[in-house]
Amino acid sequence: MSKIGILAYGSLICDPGEEIQAAIDNFIENVKTPFKVEFLRKSKSRNGAPTLIPVEESSDYGDYAKAKILVLKEGVSKEEATHMLYRRERHKVGSGIKYEPRPKPGPNDVLICKYKYSQDLKTVLYAKIKGNIKNPTPKNLACLAFKSACSKAGKKRQDGISYLYDAKCSGIKTPLMPEYEKEILRKTNTKTLREAWVALTT
């Protein structure tokens, strides 16, 4: 039985959730996403913070990003992995809910997709959801991150500044990231993202 992998390129790298964490056997480091990614989604659970999502090949936004594959233990089926990833993306870890794809997905529906990485790892799963940031300029992204940091999400490090910091530490780079970060630092009159977060949450 071939092992199953889960592609991690955003918050999934730092926080895969208890279910997935317990199922991980090893990692494949320094891979590239098979699709472009960019900060094109406001996350409700993060009080509107910009988050990374897959971008269509024809889009003017995004770039292929550094990622890692979470290789799951022998015996974890594709179905089990799909349900675990879905629950993690829905913030329903441990709830037992299962992924049931809809014929016509809505703008807030999480899709679990797959691709083939290699002969030894034929199924790698990843989550996909539609974007909802219509004008993703660095200034607009910084405003969203600023607001989320000033909300309850900031106290829990679930805000946009913390998300950007974690993405940067994971080696992720997108076309909007450099100016997005600069705009946050300018807006908070700080020199680092950590300083910006502290300035807004204390």
C-alpha positions, -999 to +999 in steps of 0.1 A: +000+000+000+015+033-011+018+060+015-003+092+014+012+127+016-003+161+025+011+193+010+019+220+035+027+255+024+009+279+048-002+276+084-003+238+079+035+238+082+035+251+117+002+238+128-011+206+112-035+199+140-035+170+164-050+144+140-026+150+112+004+155+136-003+120+151-004+105+116+029+119+103+057+094+096+082+118+080+087+149+058+099+157+024+115+192+026+121+219+001+095+210-025+076+235-046+039+239-048+025+225-081+005+257-084+010+294-076+000+308-043-008+343-030-025+361-002-059+362-018-082+349+010-096+367+041-099+341+068-130+344+090-114+324+118-085+349+118-107+379+119-102+388+083-065+381+080-050+375+045-041+339+040-023+320+012-044+300-013-038+283-046-039+306-076-050+296-111-021+293-136-036+320-158-038+345-129-015+376-128-010+370-091+012+346-071+042+323-076+052+288-069+062+286-032+085+266-010+065+238+008+069+205+025+051+172+022+038+156+053+042+118+046+017+099+066+022+066+083+017+033+066-019+022+069-034+057+068-058+055+038-065+082+013-100+086+027-088+090+063-062+115+052-088+134+032-112+137+061-084+147+085-073+175+062-108+187+057-115+188+094-082+207+100-091+233+073-126+237+088-112+241+123-132+209+133-103+187+144-116+158+164-152+163+154-155+133+132-171+152+103-162+139+068-154+155+035-183+153+011-175+171-022-203+192-037-211+191-074-211+229-074-188+242-047-196+276-031-172+305-025-165+293+011-164+255+004-131+238+011-120+214-017-096+185-011-075+179-042-047+156-051-016+153-073+011+128-080+045+136-065+066+106-074+063+068-081+068+062-043+043+089-034+015+088-059-011+107-039-005+140-022-035+159-009-039+197-006-068+220+003-082+246-020-107+274-015-117+304-036-102+339-031-122+367-017-098+396-017-107+416-048-079+442-047-049+425-032-025+455-030+002+455-003-017+484+014-050+466+015-034+434+028-016+454+055-049+470+066-065+436+069-035+422+088-035+453+111-072+449+119-069+412+126-040+418+150-060+444+169-089+419+173-092+387+194-071+369+168-041+389+177-040+377+213-040+341+201-014+347+173-041+338+148-038+372+131-025+384+097+009+396+110+016+363+128+005+344+097+028+364+075+057+360+100+052+322+100+050+321+062+083+341+059+100+318+085+090+288+065+108+302+034+076+311+015+079+340-010+052+355-031+053+386-054+032+406-029+051+396+003+080+422+003+058+453-001+031+438+021+056+434+049+070+469+044+035+484+046+029+467+079+062+480+093+054+515+080+019+514+094+032+503+129+064+523+128+084+492+136+114+473+121+103+437+123+070+418+121+074+406+157+077+442+168+047+451+148+027+423+164+038+433+199+029+470+192-006+461+183-013+434+209+001+450+241 
